[in-house]
Amino acid sequence: MGCCGSGNRSPGWMQASRPAASPVRAAPARYSHAFFEYTGPTALTAIGRATGKSYRFDRPGARVAVEPADEASLRGVPQLRQVYSREGGL
């Protein structure tokens, strides 16, 4: 029988080991919409390929929220550029 402070433990005692914790990574931010700005001279209506939705840019500099499913197709439209904040700023 062991006594207190001797550092001996009874033979039936085992220390439970825990698996090493893996580093936690934050998921990338996901937005409910993508934002595009029109850089052309007049106005433009673009149609999203995935949803068929019309996006109207009524003047140069207009910024419009776009469904994420249509984001890729609008990236290919000349005179549209994607902007990244909710307000459409860079």
N, C-alpha and C positions, 0 to 999 in steps of 0.2 A: 504494500500500500504506500502510495507516495504521500509526502507531507507538503504542506504549504510552503511555497518559496523555493523548493528544491529544483524546480524546472522539469521534474519528471511528471509524466502523465501516464495514466493507466493505459495498458496495452490496447484496450478496446476503443480508445478515442482516436477519431480521424478528423482532420480538418477538411471542410468542404472547400473545393476550389471553384472559382467562378471563371467562366470564359472571359477572355480579354475583350474589353469593350471596343467596338469598332467606332471609328470617328463618324460623327453625325454630320451629314451635309444638308444644307438647306436646299429645298427644291427651287429651281429657277422660277422667277416671278412669271406668272401667267396673267395676261390681261384679258378682259372680256371683249375687247375690240382692238384692232390695229388702226393706226391713224395715218392718213395720207394727205399730202399737200399738193395742190395743183400749181405748176410753174409755167403753164402756157399763157397765151395772150388774151383769150376770151373766156369761154366756159367749156365744160366737158361733162358728159355723162358716161360713166363706165359701168359695165355689167359684170358682176362677179360670176365666174364660171361655175363655182360649186353650188351657189344658192340661187343664181339667176336674179339676184337683187340689183336694182339700179342705184348707183351712187352719183349724186349730182354735185359737181364742183361749179358753183355759179359765177365765179370770178377768179382772176389770178390771185394766188395766195390763199384760196379757200382750203380749209382743213376739214376732213370728213372722217368719222368713225366707220370702220369697215369690219364686217364679220370675220373672225379668224379663218374661217374656211375659204374666204375669198382673197385673203391676203396674198397668196402666191400668184394668183392670176393678175392682180392689180399691180404687183411689182413689175410686171412686164409691159405696162402701159407707158408709152412715152409721155413725158411731161408730168408724171406723178412721181413723187418721192415719199418714201415712208419716213414718218417722224415718230418719236418714241415716248412722249409723255402723254398723259391723259388729256392735257390741254392742247396737244399737238406741237409743243415746242421740242427743241432738241435736247 
